[in-house]
Amino acid sequence: MQKERYPYKANSNHVQFEFQSHGPNGIIEKAISYSELGKLANGTPVLNLGFGDRDGIDSLFNDLSKSNNADRDKILATVASTAMDIMDHFGDIAIYAEGSTPVRTRLYQMGINANKEEIESLFDIYGDLNNKWQRIESGKNYRAFLLTRKRL
């Protein structure tokens, strides 16, 4: 993605990422973690995307914190960049994302809609609507999202 983003570091297993948010509330440590949820019907592994403010020295994070550091778009672009990075590293995987609250899920959806054309040039993105996965459409509110690399 071409949006401004923060530099980040991956752990040795390439499933945890860390970066720093910079804004009016200072420097805030952020953490992203990918963990396997299961597999799609075709055998593709599904990884859950977890994200939040880093909480302590053991790399755990708080996904309910509200840092309000005036850099939301840069943070979302950074998280999206790690999704591309992990797909490059592991190959054929799917990424599941759901906000820790309905408001956060809506925030993710707004970020997806704002960058939909660019995202869809690289990925297929689905939304969970009434417990059914469908390609996302503007004007619908989804419970969760599933991202897969576009097959050429």
C-alpha positions in Angstrom: 0.0 0.0 0.0 1.2 3.5 -0.8 -0.1 5.1 2.5 2.4 6.5 5.0 3.2 3.9 7.7 5.5 3.3 10.6 8.6 1.1 10.4 8.0 -2.1 12.3 10.0 -5.1 13.5 9.0 -8.8 13.1 9.9 -11.5 15.6 12.0 -14.5 14.6 8.9 -16.6 13.9 7.5 -13.7 11.8 4.1 -13.8 13.6 4.5 -10.8 15.9 5.3 -7.3 14.9 6.0 -4.1 16.9 6.1 -0.5 16.1 5.8 2.9 17.7 3.0 5.4 17.3 4.1 9.1 17.4 1.6 11.8 18.2 0.4 14.4 20.7 0.2 11.7 23.4 3.9 10.8 22.9 5.4 7.6 21.8 3.1 4.6 22.2 4.3 1.0 21.7 2.0 -1.0 19.5 2.0 -4.8 18.9 0.5 -7.0 16.2 0.2 -10.8 16.5 -1.0 -13.4 14.1 -2.2 -16.8 15.4 -3.7 -19.7 13.5 -7.4 -20.1 13.9 -8.0 -23.1 11.6 -8.2 -23.8 7.9 -10.5 -23.0 5.1 -12.3 -25.8 3.3 -9.5 -25.9 0.7 -6.8 -26.3 3.4 -5.6 -22.7 3.5 -4.5 -21.7 7.0 -6.5 -18.9 8.6 -4.5 -16.5 10.8 -6.2 -14.2 13.3 -4.9 -10.6 13.4 -4.6 -9.3 16.9 -3.6 -5.7 17.5 -3.3 -3.2 20.3 -1.1 -1.1 22.6 1.8 -3.1 24.0 1.2 -4.0 27.6 4.4 -4.7 29.5 7.7 -6.2 28.6 6.4 -9.6 27.5 5.0 -8.4 24.2 1.4 -8.8 25.2 -1.0 -6.1 24.0 -4.2 -4.5 25.1 -6.7 -4.5 22.3 -9.1 -2.3 24.2 -6.8 0.6 24.9 -7.6 4.0 23.4 -4.4 5.9 22.7 -5.9 8.7 20.5 -2.5 9.7 19.1 -4.0 11.4 16.0 -2.4 8.9 13.7 -5.2 6.4 13.0 -4.6 6.2 9.2 -0.9 5.7 9.6 -1.5 2.9 12.2 -4.0 1.2 9.9 -1.6 1.4 7.0 1.1 -0.2 9.2 -1.2 -3.0 10.3 -2.1 -3.6 6.6 1.6 -3.6 5.7 2.2 -6.4 8.2 -0.6 -8.4 6.6 1.1 -8.1 3.2 4.5 -9.0 4.9 3.1 -12.1 6.6 1.5 -13.3 3.3 4.8 -12.8 1.5 6.6 -14.8 4.2 4.1 -17.7 4.6 2.5 -17.8 1.2 -1.0 -19.0 0.8 -2.8 -18.0 4.0 -6.0 -16.1 4.9 -6.1 -13.4 7.5 -9.1 -13.0 9.8 -9.7 -9.6 11.4 -12.4 -8.5 13.8 -12.3 -5.5 16.1 -12.3 -6.0 19.8 -15.5 -4.0 19.9 -18.2 -3.2 17.2 -16.8 0.4 17.0 -13.3 -0.9 16.2 -14.7 -3.3 13.6 -16.5 -0.3 12.0 -13.1 1.6 12.1 -11.5 -1.3 10.2 -14.4 -1.3 7.7 -13.9 2.5 7.2 -10.2 1.9 6.5 -11.0 -0.9 4.1 -13.6 1.2 2.2 -11.3 4.2 2.0 -8.6 2.1 0.4 -10.8 -0.5 -1.3 -9.5 -0.1 -4.9 -5.9 -0.5 -3.8 -6.7 -3.4 -1.5 -8.7 -5.2 -4.1 -5.9 -4.9 -6.6 -3.9 -7.3 -4.4 -6.4 -9.2 -2.3 -9.8 -10.7 -2.2 -11.6 -9.4 0.9 -14.8 -10.9 2.4 -17.1 -9.7 5.1 -19.1 -11.8 7.6 -22.7 -10.7 7.2 -25.2 -12.7 9.2 -22.7 -15.5 9.6 -22.2 -15.8 5.9 -19.0 -14.7 4.1 -19.4 -12.5 1.0 -17.3 -10.1 -1.0 -17.5 -6.8 0.8 -19.8 -4.1 -0.5 -20.1 -0.5 0.5 -23.1 0.3 2.7 -23.1 -3.0 4.5 -21.8 -3.5 8.1 -19.8 -6.6 8.6 -19.0 -8.5 11.8 -15.5 -9.5 10.6 -13.2 -9.6 7.6 -11.2 -12.3 5.8 -8.4 -11.3 3.4 -6.8 -13.7 0.9 -4.2 -13.0 -1.7 -5.7 -12.4 -5.1 -5.1 -15.4 -7.4 -3.9 -14.4 -10.8 
